[in-house]
Amino acid sequence: MRCRCGSWLLFRKLLSWICPVTTSFPCRQRRRVIFLHHSPVSDFCSLMHLVKLDLSKNRLQQLPLDFGRLVNLQHLDLLNNRLVTLPVSFAQLKNLKWLDLKDNPLDPVLAKVAGDCLDEKQCKQAAVKVLQHMKAIQSEQDRQRQQKLQAEREMEKKREAEQRAKEALEKELRKREKAEEKERRRREYDAQKAAKQEMEKKTKKETLHTRKPASSSRPPQPPRHKPSWSRSVLRVLLFVLFCILCTLATCKLTELQHQPLCVSVNTLYEDVLAALQNHKTLQNMLQHNSHQ
């Protein structure tokens, strides 16, 4: 019910030329007037304690999206505006008991659900039916939103799976290319090694062919005999004789002839020489006797 206080009605008549719409509270509550010409329509959506709201004859084209915040609203008059649809949050007005949507260019489905609201009973039925209709729309939108989210998730999973498959394919291709490159290098190395071995064999064969004629043209060499012990003794005697001659020459021809060692050597030399001369004289005498 609207307030019937005399002062309140008089105040509304005085301000009707400024703002034809006011919010109505029970007489026991604090009264408040919202001037829609000076404030956005969404300002009253924060007044969640509102129970009765009259927005008739304001040429409203739409209600705020957060209109459902008025969860305590029970009476709503939207007569003679330019509304086509209602916000989905309208389904949250679970305490709404009375609704008037006459003289609005409503969507045909919504107009059929709302009815005419010619009396109190029809307005109450309109509130119940419109709430049910808006809840159905909200459920359908939630379902569509969930389906959309599910489709987006599936699409994202599909993209991730495709990306993983692509990465796996690229990895497999890189692995195959590396294996092929490794095999190619191995074959090149084997070919180079075989060519090198073949070249070495060819060079060795040519060297053998070159050395064969030279070795066949040489005369056979006589076998070498091993030196006997007599030659070794002869060499030692010659070396001793050489040393003696060097000593005699040193003691005879140098200033060392007066040294004791050289004196002994010279004496020994003269004795040996005298003995040889005696031996020669004896040999001559023997030869002369033999001739006689």
MILO-963583 format. One line per 8 residues: number of its first residue (from 1); for each residue x, y, z of C-alpha. Coordinates in steps of 0.1 Angstrom, whole numbers. Example, Ala and Ser with C-alpha at 12.3 -4.5 7.8 and 13.67 -1.06 7.14 Angstrom:
BEGIN
1	123 -45 78  137 -11 71 .
# end
This chain:
BEGIN
1	0 0 0  11 35 -7  14 61 21  -17 80 29  -1 107 51  -15 141 42  19 159 43  35 133 21 .
9	7 136 -5  9 173 -5  47 172 -9  43 149 -39  19 172 -56  41 202 -50  71 183 -66  51 166 -94 .
17	61 192 -119  98 185 -112  98 147 -111  67 128 -116  81 96 -101  89 91 -64  98 61 -42  72 53 -16 .
25	79 39 18  56 28 45  46 57 68  66 42 97  99 43 77  119 73 67  106 89 35  130 96 6 .
33	124 111 -29  147 102 -58  148 128 -86  155 108 -117  162 140 -137  193 147 -116  205 112 -107  212 81 -128 .
41	185 54 -127  210 30 -112  214 51 -80  185 35 -63  199 0 -70  221 4 -39  190 10 -18  185 -27 -11 .
49	160 -19 17  134 -6 -8  100 -24 -5  79 -3 -29  91 15 -60  70 36 -85  88 42 -118  57 48 -139 .
57	56 74 -167  93 81 -169  100 70 -205  125 45 -193  140 24 -221  158 -1 -199  164 -9 -163  199 -12 -148 .
65	217 -45 -152  220 -48 -114  183 -42 -107  182 -75 -90  201 -61 -60  167 -48 -47  161 -82 -31  135 -68 -6 .
73	114 -52 -33  77 -63 -31  58 -37 -52  71 -24 -85  52 -1 -109  66 3 -144  35 16 -161  38 37 -193 .
81	75 35 -201  95 24 -231  107 -9 -218  112 -38 -243  129 -64 -221  139 -67 -185  174 -74 -171  183 -110 -163 .
89	190 -100 -127  152 -93 -124  150 -130 -115  166 -123 -82  136 -103 -69  123 -133 -50  101 -111 -27  83 -94 -55 .
97	45 -97 -50  31 -70 -73  41 -58 -108  26 -36 -135  41 -35 -170  12 -21 -189  17 5 -217  53 -7 -225 .
105	64 -19 -260  74 -53 -245  87 -83 -263  57 -104 -274  67 -133 -252  72 -111 -222  40 -92 -228  21 -125 -230 .
113	36 -136 -197  30 -103 -179  -7 -100 -189  -28 -68 -186  -26 -61 -148  -61 -46 -147  -67 -54 -110  -48 -64 -79 .
121	-50 -101 -87  -37 -98 -122  -8 -76 -110  2 -103 -84  0 -130 -110  21 -109 -133  48 -107 -106  48 -145 -102 .
129	48 -153 -139  74 -127 -149  97 -139 -121  93 -175 -133  99 -164 -169  130 -144 -160  143 -173 -139  139 -196 -170 .
137	157 -170 -191  185 -168 -165  187 -206 -163  189 -208 -201  215 -181 -202  235 -199 -175  232 -231 -194  243 -214 -226 .
145	271 -198 -208  282 -231 -194  279 -247 -228  300 -218 -242  326 -222 -215  326 -260 -220  330 -254 -258  358 -230 -251 .
153	375 -254 -227  371 -282 -253  384 -259 -280  413 -249 -258  420 -286 -251  418 -293 -288  442 -265 -295  466 -277 -268 .
161	464 -313 -282  470 -300 -317  499 -279 -304  514 -309 -286  509 -331 -317  526 -304 -338  555 -301 -313  558 -339 -312 .
169	558 -341 -350  584 -313 -352  605 -331 -326  602 -364 -345  612 -346 -377  642 -329 -361  652 -363 -346  649 -380 -380 .
177	669 -352 -397  696 -356 -371  697 -393 -376  699 -389 -414  726 -363 -410  745 -386 -387  741 -415 -412  752 -393 -441 .
185	784 -382 -422  791 -418 -413  788 -429 -449  811 -400 -460  836 -410 -434  835 -447 -445  838 -437 -481  868 -414 -474 .
193	884 -442 -453  879 -468 -480  893 -444 -506  923 -437 -484  929 -474 -479  926 -480 -516  950 -453 -523  975 -467 -498 .
201	972 -501 -514  977 -487 -549  1008 -467 -537  1022 -498 -520  1017 -519 -551  1033 -493 -573  1063 -491 -549  1067 -529 -550 .
209	1066 -529 -588  1092 -501 -589  1116 -519 -565  1114 -553 -582  1134 -546 -614  1161 -527 -595  1166 -557 -572  1167 -581 -601 .
217	1194 -561 -621  1219 -562 -592  1246 -590 -594  1246 -616 -567  1268 -606 -538  1291 -633 -523  1283 -643 -489  1301 -624 -462 .
225	1324 -644 -439  1326 -637 -403  1360 -624 -391  1381 -651 -375  1401 -648 -343  1434 -647 -361  1426 -614 -377  1417 -601 -343 .
233	1451 -611 -329  1468 -596 -359  1450 -563 -354  1460 -563 -317  1497 -570 -326  1496 -542 -352  1481 -519 -327  1508 -528 -301 .
241	1535 -523 -327  1521 -489 -337  1521 -479 -300  1558 -490 -296  1568 -471 -327  1550 -440 -315  1567 -443 -281  1602 -448 -297 .
249	1596 -418 -320  1585 -397 -290  1615 -407 -269  1640 -403 -298  1628 -371 -314  1614 -350 -286  1627 -334 -255  1613 -363 -234 .
257	1643 -385 -243  1661 -376 -210  1631 -387 -190  1636 -419 -170  1609 -437 -190  1623 -426 -223  1659 -436 -211  1647 -471 -204 .
265	1628 -473 -237  1659 -461 -256  1681 -486 -238  1657 -514 -246  1655 -502 -282  1693 -503 -286  1695 -537 -270  1669 -551 -293 .
273	1686 -535 -323  1720 -550 -313  1704 -584 -308  1689 -582 -343  1722 -572 -358  1739 -601 -341  1712 -624 -353  1717 -610 -389 .
281	1754 -615 -387  1749 -651 -375  1725 -657 -403  1749 -644 -429  1777 -666 -415  1754 -696 -417  1745 -688 -453  1782 -684 -462 .
289	1791 -718 -447  1762 -735 -465  1775 -721 -498  1810 -735 -491 .
# end
